[in-house]
C-alpha cells in the first residue's frame, strides 16, 4: 500500500523560492495552480517569510514584477519584536 502525502500550494511556492527561484504571479498560477497568487504570497508573509517583490526590466524595456525570498533587515526584525512586546 502506498501513502500519498499532501503538499500545499504555499509549501510548493515556498520551496521554489527557497531554492532561489524568482517567480511572477503568472508563473505561480501556472506552475502551482494557485488561483490567487497574491494570496499565497501574503499567507507566506504572515507566517514570517521575508518575500519581496522586485521590478525587472529586460533589454526591450518590458517590465515584470518577480517575487523572491530575501533576508529581512535588522530594522524590520527589531520592529516585529517591538510590536510583539507592546501587545
Buried (B, 14 or more C-beta within 10 A) or exposed (E): EEEEEEEEBBEBBBEBBEEEBBBBBEBBBEBBEBEEBEEBBEBBEEEEBBBBEEEEEEEEEEEBEBBBBEEBEEEEEEEEEEEEEEE
